[in-house]
Amino acid sequence: MEKNLKTGKIIAFIRKTKHLKLKEMTGGSFSESQLAKFEKGETEITVGKLFTVLENSNVYFDEFQNLYNDYEQSNEYSYRHKLAIAYAQKNVEEIKEIQDFWKEKCQQKPDNKFYQINQIVVKINLAMVQNSKPYKKDITFLMNYLDSVDEWGRYELWIFGNCLRHFDDNALEYYGIQILGKANYYHSIHLNQQIVIRIFLNLIDTWLRRENLIQAFKYINHLNEIGISINFFYEKILFEYHKAHYKVLQKQKGAIEEMKKHAQILEDYGYSLEAKVLFEEIEKL
C-alpha cells in the first residue's frame, strides 16, 4: 500500500505541474473519482490505467521511474555503475566489495536467480582484472539464462556485454548474430543505444584479440552502416581505435600510429584511465 501511496503522489505531482485536469489524465478510459482516490492512496489502479495516465500526460515511463526513485538511480543500477568504474580503474578491492554485496544477497535469498547472475557477472569482472579465468560452471549458468530469454532487454545486454570475452567462439558468434538481428530494435530505444554500441565494440575487440579478422570486420561494417552519434564521443573514438587495430593485423603501414592518435584523443578529453589501457595494449603489439 505504501508503494501505491507513493505512486499516487507522483501522479498528482505530474498532474499539478502540467496543470492537467483529472479528465485529461484519464482520457475517459476510467472514472476521474478513481484517479482522485488513487492520488490520495485510497485505492489502486491497474498497470494499464497507469500507462494511460502517463501517455495522456506525455510522460515517458523512464521519466516516471526517475520520479519514483526520487531522481536517484535504483540500488541495482548504482552497483552496475560502480562495477563499471571499478573495472575501468582495475580496482580489485572495490570489485570484491561489490561481490560481497551480491554474495550476501544470494545467502539471504538463495532461490533468486538474478542475485546469482549479478554475483557471477561481478566474479567475471574480477577474473578479468586479475587476468584469471572464471569458472566454467558460471559461464554455463549465464548462457543457460540468456538462452531462456526470448527477447533480450537492457539487463540481458548488460550480462552479455560484461562477459562476452569469456564465451567460446561458437557462443560468441551465435549471440552476436542474435543481437545483429535485433540491432534496429535496440537502436530505436535511446537508453539502449550506448549499451548495444559498446557490445559491438567489445565484440570487435574480442575478435581482434583472437585474430579473427572476418568476424571483427562483420561488426566493424555494421557499426559503419548504422553510424555512431557524436553524443557517444568515447564510443566513436574507440571505434576508430579498433578500426586502426584491424589495419595493424592486416599489416597496413601507419596503423600503429593511428591507434596511438586515437588513444591520445581520449586522454586529451579526460579519459585518462581508458587511454592508459589502450597505450599499454599498443605496446604489446
C-alpha positions as CSV (number, residue, x, y, z in Angstrom):
1,M,0.0,0.0,0.0
2,E,3.0,2.3,0.7
3,K,4.1,1.9,-2.9
4,N,0.6,2.8,-4.2
5,L,0.6,5.9,-2.0
6,K,3.9,7.0,-3.4
7,T,2.8,6.3,-7.0
8,G,-0.4,8.2,-6.4
9,K,1.5,11.2,-5.0
10,I,3.8,11.2,-8.1
11,I,0.8,11.1,-10.5
12,A,-0.8,14.0,-8.5
13,F,2.6,15.9,-8.8
14,I,2.7,15.3,-12.6
15,R,-0.9,16.5,-13.0
16,K,-0.4,19.7,-10.9
17,T,2.9,20.6,-12.5
18,K,1.4,20.1,-16.0
19,H,-1.8,21.9,-15.0
20,L,-3.9,19.0,-16.2
21,K,-7.5,18.1,-15.1
22,L,-8.4,14.6,-13.9
23,K,-10.5,14.1,-17.0
24,E,-7.5,14.9,-19.2
25,M,-5.4,12.4,-17.3
26,T,-7.9,9.5,-17.6
27,G,-8.9,10.4,-21.2
28,G,-12.3,8.9,-20.4
29,S,-10.9,5.4,-20.0
30,F,-11.9,5.2,-16.3
31,S,-13.5,7.4,-13.8
32,E,-12.0,10.7,-12.5
33,S,-13.0,9.8,-9.0
34,Q,-11.0,6.6,-9.1
35,L,-7.9,8.6,-10.2
36,A,-8.5,11.1,-7.4
37,K,-8.7,8.4,-4.8
38,F,-5.6,6.8,-6.3
39,E,-3.7,10.0,-5.9
40,K,-4.6,10.0,-2.2
41,G,-3.6,6.4,-1.8
42,E,-7.2,5.3,-1.1
43,T,-7.5,2.8,-3.9
44,E,-5.5,1.1,-6.6
45,I,-5.4,1.2,-10.4
46,T,-4.3,-1.4,-12.9
47,V,-1.0,-1.1,-14.8
48,G,-2.9,-0.5,-18.0
49,K,-4.6,2.6,-16.4
50,L,-1.3,3.8,-15.1
51,F,0.2,3.7,-18.6
52,T,-2.9,5.5,-19.9
53,V,-2.4,8.3,-17.4
54,L,1.3,8.6,-18.3
55,E,0.5,8.6,-22.0
56,N,-2.2,11.3,-21.6
57,S,0.3,13.3,-19.6
58,N,3.0,13.0,-22.2
59,V,5.4,11.5,-19.6
60,Y,7.7,8.7,-20.6
61,F,8.0,5.7,-18.4
62,D,11.7,6.3,-17.6
63,E,10.8,9.8,-16.5
64,F,8.1,8.4,-14.2
65,Q,10.7,5.9,-12.9
66,N,13.1,8.7,-12.1
67,L,10.4,10.5,-10.2
68,Y,9.5,7.3,-8.4
69,N,13.2,6.8,-7.3
70,D,13.3,10.5,-6.2
71,Y,15.6,11.2,-9.1
72,E,18.1,8.7,-7.8
73,Q,19.3,5.6,-9.7
74,S,18.0,2.3,-8.4
75,N,20.2,0.4,-6.0
76,E,21.0,-2.3,-8.6
77,Y,21.8,0.3,-11.3
78,S,24.1,2.0,-8.8
79,Y,26.0,-1.2,-8.3
80,R,26.3,-1.7,-12.0
81,H,27.7,1.8,-12.4
82,K,30.1,1.2,-9.5
83,L,31.2,-2.0,-11.1
84,A,31.9,-0.3,-14.4
85,I,34.0,2.3,-12.8
86,A,35.9,-0.2,-10.6
87,Y,36.6,-2.3,-13.6
88,A,37.9,0.6,-15.6
89,Q,40.2,1.5,-12.7
90,K,41.2,-2.1,-12.2
91,N,40.2,-1.6,-8.6
92,V,40.3,-5.1,-7.2
93,E,39.2,-4.1,-3.7
94,E,36.1,-2.2,-4.9
95,I,35.1,-5.1,-7.1
96,K,35.5,-7.5,-4.2
97,E,33.2,-5.3,-2.1
98,I,30.5,-5.4,-4.8
99,Q,30.9,-9.1,-5.0
100,D,30.4,-9.4,-1.2
101,F,27.3,-7.4,-1.5
102,W,25.7,-9.8,-4.0
103,K,27.1,-12.8,-2.2
104,E,25.2,-11.7,0.9
105,K,22.1,-11.1,-1.2
106,C,22.4,-14.7,-2.5
107,Q,22.7,-16.0,1.0
108,Q,19.6,-14.1,2.0
109,K,17.6,-15.4,-1.0
110,P,19.4,-18.4,-2.5
111,D,16.5,-19.0,-5.0
112,N,16.8,-15.6,-6.5
113,K,18.5,-16.3,-9.9
114,F,19.0,-12.6,-10.6
115,Y,21.1,-12.2,-7.4
116,Q,23.1,-15.2,-8.6
117,I,23.6,-13.7,-12.1
118,N,24.7,-10.4,-10.6
119,Q,27.2,-12.1,-8.4
120,I,28.6,-14.2,-11.4
121,V,29.0,-11.0,-13.5
122,V,31.0,-9.4,-10.7
123,K,33.1,-12.5,-10.4
124,I,33.9,-12.5,-14.1
125,N,34.8,-8.8,-14.0
126,L,37.2,-9.6,-11.0
127,A,38.7,-12.5,-13.0
128,M,39.4,-10.2,-16.0
129,V,41.1,-7.6,-13.8
130,Q,43.2,-10.3,-12.1
131,N,44.0,-12.0,-15.5
132,S,42.5,-15.2,-14.4
133,K,39.7,-17.4,-15.8
134,P,36.2,-17.6,-14.4
135,Y,34.7,-21.0,-13.5
136,K,33.2,-22.8,-16.5
137,K,30.0,-23.5,-14.5
138,D,29.4,-19.7,-14.0
139,I,29.7,-19.1,-17.8
140,T,27.3,-22.0,-18.4
141,F,24.8,-20.6,-15.9
142,L,24.8,-17.3,-17.7
143,M,24.5,-18.9,-21.1
144,N,21.6,-21.0,-19.9
145,Y,19.8,-17.9,-18.6
146,L,20.4,-16.0,-21.9
147,D,19.1,-18.9,-23.9
148,S,16.0,-19.0,-21.8
149,V,15.1,-15.3,-22.6
150,D,13.2,-14.9,-25.9
151,E,13.5,-11.1,-26.0
152,W,16.6,-9.6,-24.5
153,G,16.3,-6.3,-22.6
154,R,18.8,-4.0,-21.0
155,Y,19.6,-6.5,-18.3
156,E,20.5,-9.3,-20.7
157,L,22.5,-6.9,-22.8
158,W,24.4,-5.9,-19.7
159,I,25.2,-9.5,-18.9
160,F,26.4,-10.3,-22.3
161,G,28.4,-7.1,-22.7
162,N,30.2,-7.7,-19.4
163,C,31.0,-11.4,-20.0
164,L,31.3,-12.0,-23.8
165,R,35.1,-12.1,-23.6
166,H,34.9,-15.5,-21.9
167,F,32.4,-17.1,-24.3
168,D,33.9,-19.5,-26.8
169,D,33.9,-18.7,-30.5
170,N,30.7,-20.6,-31.2
171,A,28.8,-18.9,-28.5
172,L,30.2,-15.5,-29.3
173,E,29.2,-15.9,-32.9
174,Y,25.7,-17.2,-32.1
175,Y,24.9,-14.4,-29.6
176,G,26.4,-11.8,-31.8
177,I,24.1,-12.8,-34.7
178,Q,21.1,-12.6,-32.3
179,I,22.0,-9.0,-31.4
180,L,22.6,-8.1,-35.0
181,G,19.1,-9.4,-35.9
182,K,17.7,-7.0,-33.3
183,A,20.0,-4.1,-34.0
184,N,17.3,-1.8,-35.4
185,Y,15.0,-2.5,-32.5
186,Y,17.8,-1.7,-29.9
187,H,18.9,1.3,-31.9
188,S,15.5,2.8,-31.8
189,I,15.5,2.8,-28.0
190,H,17.7,5.7,-26.9
191,L,18.5,4.3,-23.5
192,N,19.8,1.0,-25.1
193,Q,21.8,2.6,-27.9
194,Q,25.0,3.1,-25.9
195,I,24.8,-0.4,-24.4
196,V,24.4,-2.0,-27.8
197,I,27.2,0.1,-29.4
198,R,29.5,-0.9,-26.6
199,I,28.7,-4.5,-27.1
200,F,29.6,-4.3,-30.7
201,L,32.8,-2.6,-29.8
202,N,33.6,-5.4,-27.3
203,L,32.8,-7.9,-29.9
204,I,35.2,-6.2,-32.4
205,D,37.9,-6.0,-29.7
206,T,37.4,-9.7,-28.7
207,W,37.6,-11.0,-32.3
208,L,40.6,-8.8,-32.9
209,R,42.3,-10.3,-29.8
210,R,41.5,-13.7,-31.2
211,E,42.9,-12.6,-34.6
212,N,39.6,-13.5,-36.4
213,L,39.5,-10.7,-38.9
214,I,36.4,-12.0,-40.7
215,Q,34.3,-11.8,-37.6
216,A,35.8,-8.5,-36.5
217,F,35.1,-6.9,-39.9
218,K,31.4,-8.0,-39.7
219,Y,30.8,-5.8,-36.7
220,I,33.1,-3.0,-38.0
221,N,31.0,-3.0,-41.1
222,H,27.8,-3.0,-39.1
223,L,28.8,0.0,-37.0
224,N,29.9,1.8,-40.1
225,E,26.4,1.3,-41.6
226,I,24.4,2.4,-38.5
227,G,26.9,5.1,-37.5
228,I,27.7,6.3,-34.0
229,S,26.3,9.6,-32.9
230,I,28.6,12.3,-31.7
231,N,26.6,12.1,-28.4
232,F,28.6,8.9,-27.8
233,F,32.0,10.6,-28.2
234,Y,34.0,7.9,-26.3
235,E,32.5,5.1,-28.3
236,K,33.1,7.0,-31.5
237,I,36.8,7.4,-30.8
238,L,37.1,3.8,-29.5
239,F,35.6,2.6,-32.7
240,E,38.3,4.4,-34.8
241,Y,40.9,2.9,-32.5
242,H,39.6,-0.6,-33.2
243,K,39.5,0.0,-36.9
244,A,43.1,1.0,-36.7
245,H,43.9,-2.2,-34.7
246,Y,42.2,-4.1,-37.6
247,K,44.6,-2.4,-40.0
248,V,47.5,-3.4,-37.8
249,L,46.5,-7.0,-38.1
250,Q,46.3,-6.6,-41.8
251,K,49.9,-5.3,-41.8
252,Q,49.0,-1.9,-43.1
253,K,51.6,0.8,-42.7
254,G,51.0,3.6,-40.2
255,A,48.2,1.7,-38.4
256,I,50.1,1.7,-35.1
257,E,50.5,5.5,-35.2
258,E,46.8,5.7,-35.9
259,M,46.0,3.7,-32.8
260,K,48.2,6.0,-30.7
261,K,46.5,9.0,-32.2
262,H,43.0,7.9,-31.1
263,A,44.3,6.8,-27.7
264,Q,45.8,10.3,-27.3
265,I,42.5,11.9,-28.2
266,L,40.8,10.0,-25.4
267,E,43.5,11.1,-23.0
268,D,43.2,14.7,-24.1
269,Y,39.4,14.7,-23.5
270,G,39.7,13.3,-19.9
271,Y,39.5,9.6,-20.5
272,S,42.9,9.1,-18.9
273,L,42.3,5.6,-17.4
274,E,40.8,4.2,-20.6
275,A,43.7,5.8,-22.7
276,K,46.3,4.2,-20.3
277,V,44.8,0.8,-21.0
278,L,44.9,1.4,-24.8
279,F,48.5,2.6,-24.7
280,E,49.6,-0.5,-22.8
281,E,47.8,-2.6,-25.3
282,I,49.6,-0.9,-28.2
283,E,53.0,-1.6,-26.5
284,K,52.2,-5.3,-26.7
285,L,51.5,-5.3,-30.4
